[in-house]
């Protein structure tokens, strides 16, 4: 095992393409590549901010939604000399073993985006995840009311059962839906946040419930895309109200065309930058503070924002998260003009 870890550590250090950093080494461990935000935004924002703060190596790994792989990546990072781990866990329960191993080596762990419950983490930075669910469900209920389907049936396409945030999204959504009078026709916890599995499940529900489906609560944009693919394949008209989360480019384009009703924008840049700043402070032996704590963990929760066709310009475009040219490619130019974006 020692030989394996030593070889893995050498490979991990080599992948940075740099020599030893003067100021130290930080590991960034992200959970998957299916969710577009991690490679597109979280990683580059984090690495850029770390580089601004000093001469650090960032050992980056993506677990491809595999908890065992993430465990190996964490062990390799520790063997390679990582002095802080910034960890977005694939499985928040399983990740407690990563935290324990790091702490045994006096390496602090920053819990990024998902809280590792029961782990002795040094800091937690995320968004108000119950509010995400509230925003999604409120938009769904209001849109169905405007359409005259306030008493309709909905499908609940929840997130991964191994993601602690998925429970918070569902809790927030349930607090709104339970009081709305909407009927939940069926509910599904989507393994690995897989769009393909969401599509397959929704296709089965369409066969069972047909035109009773007025809306789909989809916990993120990937599962929303899967649901919409199933609805389009079944030629469902009109398209039900579909929610989402993460403000992925493909989701914004679906919103412009009317296939997806809304998404939730989370300002990833300040999240990633704060995680970088906390990691550097911890590496340097400093003290970190936060506006609140959860189970004794210093915590910062940023605020999510609901995005529909009506406020794309005022949210994701105004923040520079996406440009108009990104969204309104030639295939979407007519829809963008109709939506007042062009």
Buried (B, 14 or more C-beta within 10 A) or exposed (E): EEEEBEEBBEEBBEEBEEEEBEBBBBBBBBBBEBBBBBBBBBBEBBBEBBEEBEEBBBBBBBBBBBBEBBBBBBBBBBBBBBBBBBBBBBBBBBBBBBBEBBBEEEBBBBBBBBBBBEBBBBBBBBBBBBBBBBBBBBBBBBBBBEBEBBEBBBBBBBBBEBBBBBBBBBEBBBBBBEEBEBEEBBBBBBBBBBBBBBBBBBBEBBEEBEEBBBBBBBBBBBBBBBBBBBBEEBEBEEBBBBBBBBBBBBBBBBBBBEBBBBBBBBBBBBBBBBBBBBBBBBBEEEEBEBEEEBEEBBBBBBEBBBBBBEBBEEBBBEBEBBEEEEBBEEEBBEBBEEBEBB
